């Protein structure tokens, strides 16, 4: 008989749980027997999780993270809370920092056993980049309100259904010549299911992991150019990639309606690798999986003629 999880029967609220990382966290928690509340601006985006849950195991709540009363209503009654909201748009201070701090405060008042804040490698309240600055402030506010909270700082997260892999794969499929932003910057991209497992591990043993900060970095250090080349190789396509010069990249990112903004460009140019001295996923009992393990299988649908296509490079 499988060993039961300490989370079995516990109500875990995922604020921002309908997103990419949140949906994978929900799946992991459901497998461990937890009851999961998806609290999100558009919770219907997570309705696809319904078949994975037993009767009464999953619930959905509409949550406006910019409204304190809405956050309070969603947190009340929770045994644990995971704050997952990350954004490059809107009021980052409110959504990534102030609301997280308020959620942690209410969780503490409710007597919740655990709280996990999803931050990012590079988070620092002193940084100029809005994303990193407000994530850093969010960490401070959460720990001030809930000292036994666990902070998890992922590198760039990859998965088959969302994140950088399908985004780049679509562009590689369509464009024979592509610019690469932050081409030489190094990344230790991390599999979304490893991040989800880290969240569950932190909540299963709050006594050990509470009040601590962990980074979630993958085992491979890759440049952004290498990641593009790996995706093209997985599709069996010949592509020409060229580094986008920084002045041109900054001008492009400053334009409206472009797929990358100034925050994202700054993060791409900075890179995202493990920080010396900061505990990594292995301290949570997780052996992170490399991007190279998945790409050959994930890129089949992008190949000419799919799995029946030639192994020779396609145009």
C-alpha positions as CSV (number, residue, x, y, z in Angstrom):
1,X,0.0,0.0,0.0
2,X,1.3,3.4,-0.9
3,X,2.4,5.6,2.0
4,X,-0.1,8.3,2.7
5,X,1.0,12.0,2.5
6,X,0.8,14.4,5.4
7,X,-1.2,16.6,3.0
8,X,-4.0,14.0,2.6
9,X,-7.3,15.6,3.4
10,X,-5.7,19.0,4.0
11,X,-7.1,22.1,2.1
12,X,-4.4,23.8,0.1
13,X,-5.4,27.1,-1.6
14,X,-3.5,28.0,-4.8
15,X,-3.7,31.7,-5.4
16,X,-3.0,32.1,-9.1
17,X,-3.6,28.3,-9.4
18,X,-5.1,28.4,-12.9
19,X,-1.7,29.3,-14.5
20,X,1.0,27.2,-16.0
21,X,2.9,26.4,-12.7
22,X,-0.3,26.4,-10.6
23,X,-2.0,23.7,-12.7
24,X,1.0,21.4,-12.2
25,X,1.1,22.1,-8.5
26,X,-2.6,21.2,-8.3
27,X,-2.0,17.9,-10.0
28,X,0.8,17.0,-7.7
29,X,-1.2,17.9,-4.6
30,X,-4.3,16.0,-5.8
31,X,-2.1,12.9,-6.3
32,X,-1.0,13.2,-2.7
33,X,-4.6,13.3,-1.5
34,X,-4.9,17.0,-0.7
35,X,-8.0,19.0,-1.2
36,X,-7.2,21.8,-3.6
37,X,-8.8,25.2,-4.0
38,X,-8.0,27.0,-7.2
39,X,-8.2,30.7,-6.5
40,X,-7.7,32.8,-9.6
41,X,-9.1,35.7,-11.7
42,X,-10.3,33.1,-14.2
43,X,-10.6,29.8,-12.4
44,X,-12.5,28.2,-15.3
45,X,-9.1,27.9,-17.0
46,X,-8.4,25.2,-14.5
47,X,-11.6,23.2,-15.1
48,X,-9.5,20.7,-17.1
49,X,-8.2,19.4,-13.7
50,X,-11.7,18.2,-12.7
51,X,-11.3,14.6,-14.0
52,X,-8.1,14.2,-12.0
53,X,-9.8,14.8,-8.7
54,X,-12.0,12.6,-6.5
55,X,-15.5,13.8,-5.6
56,X,-15.2,17.0,-3.5
57,X,-11.4,17.1,-3.8
58,X,-11.1,20.2,-5.9
59,X,-13.0,23.5,-5.7
60,X,-12.7,26.8,-7.7
61,X,-12.9,30.4,-6.4
62,X,-12.8,33.6,-8.3
63,X,-10.1,35.7,-6.8
64,X,-9.1,39.3,-7.5
65,X,-5.6,39.5,-6.0
66,X,-5.8,43.3,-6.1
67,X,-8.7,43.3,-3.7
68,X,-7.9,42.4,0.0
69,X,-11.5,41.2,0.7
70,X,-11.3,38.8,-2.2
71,X,-8.0,37.4,-1.1
72,X,-9.2,37.0,2.5
73,X,-12.3,35.1,1.4
74,X,-10.2,32.6,-0.6
75,X,-7.6,32.1,2.1
76,X,-10.0,31.5,5.0
77,X,-10.3,27.9,6.1
78,X,-7.1,26.8,4.3
79,X,-4.6,24.5,5.9
80,X,-1.9,25.8,3.6
81,X,-1.6,28.5,0.9
82,X,0.6,28.7,-2.2
83,X,1.0,32.1,-3.8
84,X,1.8,31.7,-7.5
85,X,1.0,35.0,-9.1
86,X,3.7,36.4,-11.4
87,X,3.2,39.0,-14.0
88,X,5.0,41.3,-16.4
89,X,2.0,43.5,-16.8
90,X,-0.2,45.7,-14.5
91,X,0.6,46.6,-11.0
92,X,3.5,44.3,-10.1
93,X,3.9,45.8,-6.6
94,X,0.3,45.0,-5.7
95,X,0.1,41.6,-7.4
96,X,3.5,40.2,-6.6
97,X,4.3,41.8,-3.3
98,X,1.5,43.5,-1.4
99,X,-1.2,40.9,-2.1
100,X,1.2,38.1,-1.3
101,X,2.0,39.7,2.1
102,X,-1.7,40.1,2.8
103,X,-2.4,36.5,1.9
104,X,0.4,35.4,4.3
105,X,-1.1,37.6,7.1
106,X,-4.5,36.1,6.7
107,X,-3.1,32.6,6.5
108,X,-1.2,33.2,9.8
109,X,-4.4,34.5,11.5
110,X,-6.3,31.4,10.3
111,X,-3.7,29.1,11.8
112,X,-2.6,27.6,8.5
113,X,0.3,25.1,8.8
114,X,2.2,26.3,5.8
115,X,2.7,28.9,3.2
116,X,4.8,28.8,0.0
117,X,5.7,31.9,-2.1
118,X,6.8,31.3,-5.6
119,X,9.5,33.9,-6.3
120,X,12.3,33.8,-8.9
121,X,16.1,33.4,-9.1
122,X,17.4,36.9,-9.1
123,X,14.6,38.4,-6.9
124,X,15.9,41.4,-5.0
125,X,14.0,44.4,-3.6
126,X,16.9,46.6,-4.6
127,X,16.9,45.7,-8.3
128,X,15.8,48.1,-11.1
129,X,13.9,45.4,-12.9
130,X,10.2,45.6,-11.8
131,X,9.6,41.9,-11.8
132,X,12.7,41.0,-9.7
133,X,12.2,44.0,-7.4
134,X,8.6,43.2,-6.5
135,X,9.3,39.5,-6.2
136,X,12.0,40.4,-3.7
137,X,9.7,42.7,-1.8
138,X,7.1,39.9,-1.9
139,X,9.5,37.6,-0.2
140,X,10.1,40.1,2.6
141,X,6.4,40.8,3.1
142,X,5.5,37.1,3.2
143,X,8.2,36.2,5.7
144,X,7.3,39.1,7.9
145,X,3.7,38.0,8.1
146,X,4.3,34.2,8.1
147,X,7.9,33.5,9.4
148,X,7.6,29.8,8.7
149,X,6.8,30.4,5.0
150,X,8.9,28.7,2.4
151,X,10.2,30.7,-0.6
152,X,10.9,28.8,-3.8
153,X,12.8,30.7,-6.5
154,X,12.6,28.9,-9.9
155,X,14.8,29.6,-12.9
156,X,12.9,29.9,-16.2
157,X,10.3,27.1,-16.1
158,X,9.7,24.8,-19.0
159,X,7.0,22.3,-19.8
160,X,5.3,20.7,-22.8
161,X,2.0,22.6,-22.5
162,X,3.3,26.2,-21.8
163,X,6.4,28.2,-21.0
164,X,9.4,28.8,-23.2
165,X,9.4,25.4,-25.1
166,X,6.1,25.7,-27.0
167,X,6.6,29.5,-27.5
168,X,10.1,29.0,-29.1
169,X,9.0,25.8,-30.9
170,X,6.2,27.7,-32.7
171,X,8.6,30.4,-33.8
172,X,11.2,27.8,-34.9
173,X,8.6,26.0,-37.0
174,X,7.5,29.1,-38.8
175,X,10.7,31.2,-39.1
176,X,13.8,30.1,-41.1
177,X,15.8,33.0,-39.7
178,X,15.4,34.1,-36.1
179,X,16.9,36.7,-33.8
180,X,17.8,35.4,-30.3
181,X,17.5,37.8,-27.3
182,X,20.1,37.3,-24.6
183,X,21.8,34.8,-26.9
184,X,24.9,34.3,-24.7
185,X,23.2,34.5,-21.3
186,X,23.2,31.2,-19.3
187,X,20.1,29.5,-17.9
188,X,19.4,26.5,-15.8
189,X,15.9,26.0,-17.0
190,X,13.7,23.9,-14.7
191,X,10.9,21.4,-15.4
192,X,7.5,22.5,-14.2
193,X,6.8,19.2,-12.5
194,X,10.0,19.6,-10.5
195,X,8.8,23.0,-9.3
196,X,5.4,21.4,-8.4
197,X,7.2,18.6,-6.5
198,X,9.2,21.2,-4.6
199,X,6.0,23.0,-3.4
200,X,4.5,19.8,-2.2
201,X,7.7,18.7,-0.4
202,X,7.9,22.0,1.4
203,X,4.3,21.7,2.6
204,X,4.7,18.1,3.6
205,X,7.5,19.0,6.0
206,X,7.0,22.5,7.2
207,X,9.0,21.8,10.3
208,X,12.1,21.2,8.1
209,X,11.5,23.6,5.2
210,X,9.5,26.4,6.8
211,X,11.3,29.8,7.0
212,X,13.8,28.7,4.4
213,X,14.5,29.8,0.8
214,X,15.3,27.3,-2.0
215,X,16.2,27.8,-5.6
216,X,14.8,25.6,-8.3
217,X,17.4,25.3,-11.0
218,X,17.7,22.6,-13.6
219,X,20.9,20.4,-13.9
220,X,22.0,21.8,-17.3
221,X,23.6,25.3,-17.8
222,X,22.5,26.4,-21.3
223,X,22.8,29.6,-23.3
224,X,19.7,31.0,-24.8
225,X,21.3,30.3,-28.2
226,X,21.8,26.6,-27.3
227,X,18.2,26.3,-26.2
228,X,17.0,27.6,-29.6
229,X,19.4,25.2,-31.4
230,X,18.2,22.2,-29.3
231,X,14.6,23.0,-30.2
232,X,15.4,23.3,-33.9
233,X,17.3,20.1,-33.8
234,X,14.4,18.3,-32.0
235,X,12.2,19.4,-35.0
236,X,14.8,18.2,-37.5
237,X,14.8,21.7,-39.0
238,X,17.7,23.8,-40.4
239,X,17.4,27.3,-38.9
240,X,19.6,30.4,-38.9
241,X,19.8,32.1,-35.5
242,X,21.6,35.3,-34.9
243,X,22.2,37.2,-31.6
244,X,20.0,40.3,-31.4
245,X,22.3,43.3,-30.6
246,X,21.5,44.9,-27.2
247,X,20.7,48.4,-28.6
248,X,18.2,46.9,-31.1
249,X,16.8,44.6,-28.6
250,X,16.1,47.5,-26.2
251,X,14.4,49.5,-28.9
252,X,12.3,46.5,-29.9
253,X,11.2,45.8,-26.3
254,X,10.2,49.5,-25.8
255,X,7.7,49.3,-28.7
256,X,4.0,48.6,-27.9
257,X,2.5,45.2,-28.7
258,X,5.8,43.4,-29.0
259,X,6.2,39.8,-27.6
260,X,8.9,41.0,-25.2
261,X,9.0,43.9,-22.8
262,X,11.8,45.7,-21.1
263,X,11.6,43.6,-17.9
264,X,11.7,40.4,-19.9
265,X,14.6,41.6,-21.9
266,X,16.6,42.6,-18.8
267,X,16.0,39.1,-17.4
268,X,17.0,37.4,-20.6
269,X,20.2,39.3,-20.7
270,X,21.0,38.7,-17.0
271,X,20.4,34.9,-17.3
272,X,19.2,32.6,-14.5
273,X,21.5,30.1,-12.9
274,X,21.9,28.6,-9.4
275,X,23.3,30.9,-6.8
276,X,26.3,29.7,-4.8
277,X,25.4,28.9,-1.2
278,X,21.6,28.9,-1.7
279,X,19.9,25.5,-1.1
280,X,18.7,23.8,-4.3
281,X,16.1,21.2,-5.2
282,X,18.1,18.3,-3.9
283,X,17.6,19.7,-0.4
284,X,13.8,19.1,-1.0
285,X,14.5,15.6,-2.1
286,X,14.2,16.3,-5.8
287,X,16.6,15.3,-8.6
288,X,15.8,17.8,-11.3
289,X,15.3,16.6,-14.9
290,X,17.2,18.3,-17.8
291,X,15.5,19.9,-20.8
292,X,17.4,17.5,-23.1
293,X,15.4,14.5,-21.6
294,X,12.2,15.7,-23.1
295,X,12.8,17.6,-26.3
296,X,13.0,14.7,-28.8
297,X,9.5,13.5,-27.7
298,X,8.0,16.9,-27.4
299,X,9.1,18.1,-30.8
300,X,7.6,15.2,-32.7
301,X,4.4,17.2,-33.4
302,X,6.4,20.1,-34.8
303,X,8.3,17.9,-37.3
304,X,7.3,17.7,-41.0
305,X,5.0,14.6,-41.1
306,X,5.2,14.2,-37.4
307,X,6.5,10.9,-36.1
308,X,6.4,9.6,-39.7
309,X,8.8,12.3,-40.9
310,X,12.3,11.8,-42.1
311,X,15.2,12.2,-39.7
312,X,16.9,14.4,-42.2
313,X,16.7,18.1,-41.6
314,X,13.6,19.8,-42.9
315,X,13.3,23.3,-44.2
